[in-house]
Amino acid sequence: MAVRPVLIKRPPAAVWSVLSDGHRYADWVVGTHDSEPLDADWPAVGTAIRYTVKIGCKRLAGRTVVRYLDPVRRLELEAQSKLVGTARIGIELEPWGETSTLVTVDEHPLTGPGGRMHNTVSEALLQLRHRRMLRHLADVVEAATADEPTGR
């Protein structure tokens, strides 16, 4: 289980604003080339976004379905890819002081090759991916709210 936290120097509502925008996933999810909601009420439970991963000149499509939602606190997703199978991704937001948010990502492969071949090596690769992904998320959130006061 790949669990990784990051402290983002913005309040939970600012982080949630980015997480709840299905068009923004490609801005921070490592490996994603583009994304778009498939349902107008995304991120309601059961709704999905479509994403594309580019590897060289190849494009691979997948979708991510919302499995649990507690707005501004927790979002649980199931990423679905024909190539690697499915994975559960939990994203938890916790207020940290007056102006920051502790964001924790918890990802588990469920089915397909990703689930069958899950081991310490793939876990280490997920940790590296999450480190980069959370750094991107922090950059996107902080840039989107750069004009707002942070209390610093």
Order of alpha helices (4+ residues) and beta strands (2+ residues): beta-alpha-alpha-beta-beta-beta-beta-beta-beta-alpha-alpha
